[in-house]
Amino acid sequence: MALVDEVNWSSYLACVDDLIHTEEVRSMRALPHHIGNTCYEHSVFVSYLAFRLARRLGWDYRMAARIGLLHDLYLYNARDHRNYQGAQCFAHPRAAVRNARALCGGLTPKEENIILAHMWPLARVRPRSREAVLISLVDKLCATVEAAHIWHVLRLRRLLPA
């Protein structure tokens, strides 16, 4: 099974099209994230993989795609410690929820929990749904792939929407 194929990518984009082209999401392209990746690249990677897994499992794949895209919507340079108080791993989910709420005109309690719990078990907020567990696990998998520079070997960057 290929990680990305045209049919799945088109289905994925249909779930996130109204979000992925917004100024807020596109601004994540300027924010460094894991080594060699932007916050945008990481978020699309998490979102797409969560979408694929949730759909295969018969879970809410649309929510997984959308909230996966917004899980790191904190919109500040995390390498500048003046942008947040405390540790980034605890601060950024709260900022992402605020920004996602503003972008989407509100979030359901389940959607908020997915964003707030994506850093579990480091963060204190526990996942309350299978989609929240999925996003948390996929986030860690993607971060590992990015840190190990496997991301570059997969050539996923070329697939990102312009």
BALOBA-1460 file (C-alpha; in Angstrom, 3 decimals):
// residues 162
<rec num="1" residu="m" x="0.000" y="0.000" z="0.000"/>
<rec num="2" residu="a" x="1.460" y="3.332" z="-1.033"/>
<rec num="3" residu="l" x="1.469" y="6.027" z="1.629"/>
<rec num="4" residu="v" x="-0.027" y="8.534" z="-0.802"/>
<rec num="5" residu="d" x="-2.077" y="7.817" z="-3.886"/>
<rec num="6" residu="e" x="-4.258" y="10.076" z="-5.999"/>
<rec num="7" residu="v" x="-7.618" y="8.707" z="-4.818"/>
<rec num="8" residu="n" x="-6.793" y="8.973" z="-1.112"/>
<rec num="9" residu="w" x="-5.134" y="12.367" z="-1.527"/>
<rec num="10" residu="s" x="-8.209" y="13.730" z="-3.349"/>
<rec num="11" residu="s" x="-10.513" y="12.345" z="-0.631"/>
<rec num="12" residu="y" x="-8.280" y="13.876" z="2.026"/>
<rec num="13" residu="l" x="-8.274" y="17.288" z="0.355"/>
<rec num="14" residu="a" x="-12.078" y="17.186" z="0.135"/>
<rec num="15" residu="c" x="-12.128" y="16.956" z="3.957"/>
<rec num="16" residu="v" x="-9.729" y="19.846" z="4.596"/>
<rec num="17" residu="d" x="-10.028" y="22.072" z="1.526"/>
<rec num="18" residu="d" x="-11.767" y="24.918" z="3.367"/>
<rec num="19" residu="l" x="-9.011" y="24.933" z="6.028"/>
<rec num="20" residu="i" x="-5.804" y="24.173" z="4.163"/>
<rec num="21" residu="h" x="-5.959" y="27.322" z="2.058"/>
<rec num="22" residu="t" x="-6.721" y="29.734" z="4.912"/>
<rec num="23" residu="e" x="-4.236" y="32.420" z="5.836"/>
<rec num="24" residu="e" x="-3.861" y="30.928" z="9.324"/>
<rec num="25" residu="v" x="-2.980" y="27.426" z="8.145"/>
<rec num="26" residu="r" x="-0.759" y="28.701" z="5.340"/>
<rec num="27" residu="s" x="1.107" y="30.909" z="7.823"/>
<rec num="28" residu="m" x="2.380" y="27.729" z="9.485"/>
<rec num="29" residu="r" x="4.705" y="27.392" z="6.462"/>
<rec num="30" residu="a" x="6.893" y="30.099" z="7.991"/>
<rec num="31" residu="l" x="7.121" y="28.423" z="11.399"/>
<rec num="32" residu="p" x="9.965" y="25.994" z="12.048"/>
<rec num="33" residu="h" x="8.851" y="22.799" z="13.756"/>
<rec num="34" residu="h" x="10.805" y="19.576" z="14.000"/>
<rec num="35" residu="i" x="14.270" y="19.416" z="12.483"/>
<rec num="36" residu="g" x="14.036" y="20.331" z="8.807"/>
<rec num="37" residu="n" x="10.252" y="20.682" z="8.736"/>
<rec num="38" residu="t" x="7.768" y="23.481" z="9.069"/>
<rec num="39" residu="c" x="4.716" y="23.397" z="11.284"/>
<rec num="40" residu="y" x="2.600" y="23.232" z="8.106"/>
<rec num="41" residu="e" x="4.428" y="20.201" z="6.732"/>
<rec num="42" residu="h" x="4.171" y="18.394" z="10.058"/>
<rec num="43" residu="s" x="0.478" y="19.211" z="10.447"/>
<rec num="44" residu="v" x="-0.409" y="18.019" z="6.941"/>
<rec num="45" residu="f" x="1.607" y="14.834" z="7.514"/>
<rec num="46" residu="v" x="-0.227" y="14.134" z="10.809"/>
<rec num="47" residu="s" x="-3.568" y="15.062" z="9.277"/>
<rec num="48" residu="y" x="-3.184" y="12.866" z="6.212"/>
<rec num="49" residu="l" x="-1.914" y="9.824" z="8.090"/>
<rec num="50" residu="a" x="-4.672" y="10.171" z="10.728"/>
<rec num="51" residu="f" x="-7.224" y="10.484" z="7.905"/>
<rec num="52" residu="r" x="-5.972" y="7.278" z="6.265"/>
<rec num="53" residu="l" x="-5.895" y="5.287" z="9.505"/>
<rec num="54" residu="a" x="-9.276" y="6.529" z="10.764"/>
<rec num="55" residu="r" x="-10.917" y="5.721" z="7.452"/>
<rec num="56" residu="r" x="-9.415" y="2.234" z="7.426"/>
<rec num="57" residu="l" x="-10.660" y="1.673" z="10.994"/>
<rec num="58" residu="g" x="-14.161" y="3.007" z="10.244"/>
<rec num="59" residu="w" x="-13.734" y="5.975" z="12.593"/>
<rec num="60" residu="d" x="-14.517" y="9.666" z="12.003"/>
<rec num="61" residu="y" x="-11.890" y="10.246" z="9.315"/>
<rec num="62" residu="r" x="-13.151" y="13.725" z="8.429"/>
<rec num="63" residu="m" x="-12.666" y="14.899" z="12.004"/>
<rec num="64" residu="a" x="-9.267" y="13.180" z="12.168"/>
<rec num="65" residu="a" x="-8.158" y="14.985" z="8.998"/>
<rec num="66" residu="r" x="-9.448" y="18.394" z="10.063"/>
<rec num="67" residu="i" x="-8.304" y="18.351" z="13.676"/>
<rec num="68" residu="g" x="-5.032" y="16.688" z="12.688"/>
<rec num="69" residu="l" x="-4.401" y="19.708" z="10.473"/>
<rec num="70" residu="l" x="-5.222" y="22.111" z="13.330"/>
<rec num="71" residu="h" x="-3.512" y="20.287" z="16.211"/>
<rec num="72" residu="d" x="-0.417" y="22.543" z="16.063"/>
<rec num="73" residu="l" x="-2.132" y="25.782" z="14.982"/>
<rec num="74" residu="y" x="-0.301" y="27.784" z="17.657"/>
<rec num="75" residu="l" x="0.937" y="30.423" z="15.129"/>
<rec num="76" residu="y" x="4.122" y="31.603" z="16.817"/>
<rec num="77" residu="n" x="7.772" y="30.718" z="16.496"/>
<rec num="78" residu="a" x="8.295" y="28.142" z="19.243"/>
<rec num="79" residu="r" x="12.049" y="28.674" z="19.122"/>
<rec num="80" residu="d" x="11.526" y="32.182" z="20.519"/>
<rec num="81" residu="h" x="10.702" y="31.535" z="24.176"/>
<rec num="82" residu="r" x="9.223" y="35.009" z="24.578"/>
<rec num="83" residu="n" x="6.179" y="33.796" z="22.606"/>
<rec num="84" residu="y" x="4.819" y="31.544" z="25.366"/>
<rec num="85" residu="q" x="5.045" y="30.899" z="29.088"/>
<rec num="86" residu="g" x="6.302" y="27.628" z="30.500"/>
<rec num="87" residu="a" x="7.213" y="24.646" z="28.353"/>
<rec num="88" residu="q" x="6.200" y="24.594" z="24.690"/>
<rec num="89" residu="c" x="4.825" y="21.054" z="24.948"/>
<rec num="90" residu="f" x="2.265" y="22.315" z="27.484"/>
<rec num="91" residu="a" x="1.644" y="25.801" z="26.056"/>
<rec num="92" residu="h" x="1.068" y="25.097" z="22.364"/>
<rec num="93" residu="p" x="-2.066" y="22.895" z="22.608"/>
<rec num="94" residu="r" x="-3.920" y="25.686" z="24.445"/>
<rec num="95" residu="a" x="-2.856" y="28.242" z="21.836"/>
<rec num="96" residu="a" x="-3.833" y="25.827" z="19.046"/>
<rec num="97" residu="v" x="-7.321" y="25.366" z="20.544"/>
<rec num="98" residu="r" x="-7.825" y="29.140" z="20.766"/>
<rec num="99" residu="n" x="-6.706" y="29.633" z="17.164"/>
<rec num="100" residu="a" x="-8.693" y="26.653" z="15.835"/>
<rec num="101" residu="r" x="-11.800" y="27.874" z="17.666"/>
<rec num="102" residu="a" x="-11.397" y="31.318" z="16.083"/>
<rec num="103" residu="l" x="-10.714" y="29.873" z="12.615"/>
<rec num="104" residu="c" x="-13.632" y="27.422" z="12.658"/>
<rec num="105" residu="g" x="-16.132" y="29.563" z="14.550"/>
<rec num="106" residu="g" x="-16.063" y="27.155" z="17.477"/>
<rec num="107" residu="l" x="-15.123" y="23.559" z="18.190"/>
<rec num="108" residu="t" x="-16.988" y="20.663" z="19.749"/>
<rec num="109" residu="p" x="-15.770" y="19.412" z="23.136"/>
<rec num="110" residu="k" x="-14.445" y="16.300" z="21.350"/>
<rec num="111" residu="e" x="-12.456" y="18.414" z="18.874"/>
<rec num="112" residu="e" x="-11.025" y="20.532" z="21.683"/>
<rec num="113" residu="n" x="-9.993" y="17.404" z="23.573"/>
<rec num="114" residu="i" x="-8.223" y="16.011" z="20.514"/>
<rec num="115" residu="i" x="-6.081" y="19.145" z="20.229"/>
<rec num="116" residu="l" x="-5.473" y="19.525" z="23.963"/>
<rec num="117" residu="a" x="-4.638" y="15.833" z="24.432"/>
<rec num="118" residu="h" x="-2.313" y="15.384" z="21.457"/>
<rec num="119" residu="m" x="0.732" y="15.786" z="23.723"/>
<rec num="120" residu="w" x="-0.418" y="13.095" z="26.143"/>
<rec num="121" residu="p" x="1.184" y="11.557" z="28.186"/>
<rec num="122" residu="l" x="3.482" y="14.589" z="28.526"/>
<rec num="123" residu="a" x="0.522" y="16.928" z="28.939"/>
<rec num="124" residu="r" x="-2.052" y="16.359" z="31.655"/>
<rec num="125" residu="v" x="-5.079" y="16.314" z="29.368"/>
<rec num="126" residu="r" x="-6.011" y="12.734" z="28.511"/>
<rec num="127" residu="p" x="-7.532" y="11.657" z="25.208"/>
<rec num="128" residu="r" x="-11.274" y="10.977" z="25.588"/>
<rec num="129" residu="s" x="-11.995" y="9.446" z="22.204"/>
<rec num="130" residu="r" x="-10.409" y="6.996" z="19.853"/>
<rec num="131" residu="e" x="-9.750" y="9.839" z="17.408"/>
<rec num="132" residu="a" x="-7.885" y="11.717" z="20.168"/>
<rec num="133" residu="v" x="-5.725" y="8.647" z="20.845"/>
<rec num="134" residu="l" x="-5.137" y="8.290" z="17.114"/>
<rec num="135" residu="i" x="-3.998" y="11.915" z="16.655"/>
<rec num="136" residu="s" x="-1.718" y="11.628" z="19.697"/>
<rec num="137" residu="l" x="-0.076" y="8.448" z="18.384"/>
<rec num="138" residu="v" x="0.174" y="9.667" z="14.790"/>
<rec num="139" residu="d" x="1.708" y="12.950" z="15.987"/>
<rec num="140" residu="k" x="4.443" y="11.007" z="17.770"/>
<rec num="141" residu="l" x="5.011" y="8.724" z="14.780"/>
<rec num="142" residu="c" x="5.284" y="11.676" z="12.397"/>
<rec num="143" residu="a" x="7.630" y="13.536" z="14.741"/>
<rec num="144" residu="t" x="9.857" y="10.461" z="14.882"/>
<rec num="145" residu="v" x="9.850" y="10.104" z="11.078"/>
<rec num="146" residu="e" x="10.712" y="13.792" z="10.745"/>
<rec num="147" residu="a" x="13.465" y="13.718" z="13.384"/>
<rec num="148" residu="a" x="14.996" y="10.621" z="11.758"/>
<rec num="149" residu="h" x="14.918" y="12.422" z="8.379"/>
<rec num="150" residu="i" x="12.816" y="9.639" z="6.875"/>
<rec num="151" residu="w" x="10.387" y="12.387" z="5.809"/>
<rec num="152" residu="h" x="12.882" y="13.515" z="3.177"/>
<rec num="153" residu="v" x="13.347" y="9.989" z="1.811"/>
<rec num="154" residu="l" x="9.576" y="9.608" z="1.380"/>
<rec num="155" residu="r" x="9.544" y="12.824" z="-0.690"/>
<rec num="156" residu="l" x="6.231" y="13.878" z="0.844"/>
<rec num="157" residu="r" x="7.003" y="17.594" z="0.592"/>
<rec num="158" residu="r" x="6.314" y="17.549" z="-3.167"/>
<rec num="159" residu="l" x="2.693" y="16.533" z="-2.531"/>
<rec num="160" residu="l" x="1.756" y="19.504" z="-0.362"/>
<rec num="161" residu="p" x="-0.786" y="21.925" z="-1.830"/>
<rec num="162" residu="a" x="0.817" y="25.040" z="-3.287"/>
